[in-house]
Amino acid sequence: MIPHGVEIFVGLEPIDLRWGFERLSGLVETRLERPARSGALCVFFGRRRTALKVLFYDGTGLCLFYKRLDTGCFQVPQGLEEGATHLVVEEHVLEELLDRLRVEAPRRGPRPH
């Protein structure tokens, strides 16, 4: 479902989920310092983490995906650095996040054997 090789940015600071295309595009450009129409998937959470929005450009226009959970909340990954505003993740991490699985931030350095 998620295109292979696409950049995925997860915003760590909660937003007002009433915001639409223009406000979220502005967040992408100011917080992530990336063009909103770069093709990357940008994930934003509400304060209670019961809902999220994903903003992305499909080549013809901006798209906005909204998911609200019936029960429970999303487990927002923690940033690697103190004060981090976003996290770059791989496709499988976003899929796990959308499926409400607990995900952890990727670790830097060699992977344990």
C-alpha positions in Angstrom: 0.0 0.0 0.0 2.8 2.4 0.8 5.1 3.0 -2.2 8.6 1.4 -1.8 11.4 3.9 -1.4 9.2 6.9 -0.5 10.5 9.2 2.3 8.3 9.2 5.4 8.5 11.9 8.0 6.6 11.5 11.3 5.9 14.7 13.2 6.5 14.3 16.9 4.7 17.4 18.1 0.9 17.2 18.1 -1.1 19.4 15.8 -4.7 20.6 15.6 -6.3 18.0 13.3 -8.8 20.6 12.0 -5.9 21.9 9.9 -6.2 21.2 6.2 -3.9 21.2 3.1 -2.5 24.7 3.4 -1.6 24.7 7.1 -0.1 21.2 6.9 1.8 22.1 3.8 3.2 25.1 5.7 4.3 22.7 8.5 6.1 20.5 6.1 8.0 23.4 4.7 8.9 25.1 8.0 9.4 22.1 10.4 10.8 19.6 7.9 12.4 22.2 5.5 11.1 20.2 2.5 8.7 21.1 -0.3 5.2 19.9 0.4 5.1 18.5 -3.1 8.3 16.5 -2.8 6.4 13.2 -2.8 7.2 12.3 0.8 4.6 11.1 3.2 4.3 13.4 6.2 2.5 12.0 9.3 0.9 14.3 11.9 -0.8 13.3 15.2 -3.5 15.0 17.2 -2.9 15.8 20.9 -4.7 12.7 22.2 -3.0 10.5 19.6 -6.4 8.9 18.7 -6.1 10.2 15.1 -3.5 11.1 12.5 -3.3 12.8 9.1 -0.9 11.9 6.3 -0.1 14.6 3.7 1.4 13.6 0.4 1.7 14.6 -3.2 0.7 12.0 -5.8 2.1 13.9 -8.8 -1.2 15.6 -9.6 -2.1 17.3 -6.3 -1.9 17.1 -2.6 -3.7 14.2 -0.9 -4.7 14.0 2.8 -5.3 10.7 4.5 -7.1 10.8 7.9 -7.4 7.9 10.3 -9.2 8.0 13.6 -9.1 5.0 15.9 -12.3 3.6 17.5 -10.4 2.7 20.7 -6.9 3.2 22.1 -4.3 5.5 20.7 -1.3 5.5 18.4 2.1 4.9 19.9 4.1 7.8 18.7 7.8 7.0 18.1 10.2 8.9 20.3 12.8 11.1 18.7 16.5 10.1 18.9 17.6 13.6 19.8 16.2 15.8 22.5 14.0 18.5 21.0 13.5 16.6 17.8 10.4 17.7 15.9 10.2 14.8 13.4 11.5 11.4 12.7 12.4 9.7 9.4 11.0 6.2 9.2 10.9 3.3 6.8 7.7 1.9 5.1 7.2 -1.0 7.5 7.4 1.3 10.5 4.5 3.4 9.1 2.5 0.3 8.3 3.0 -0.9 11.9 2.1 2.5 13.2 -1.2 2.6 11.1 -1.9 -0.9 12.4 -1.5 0.5 16.0 1.6 -1.6 16.8 4.1 0.0 19.1 7.1 1.2 17.0 10.4 2.5 18.2 12.7 5.0 16.6 15.4 3.5 14.4 18.8 3.1 16.2 21.9 4.6 14.8 25.0 2.5 14.4 25.5 -1.2 13.7 22.6 -3.6 14.2 23.0 -6.2 17.0 23.6 -9.7 15.8 
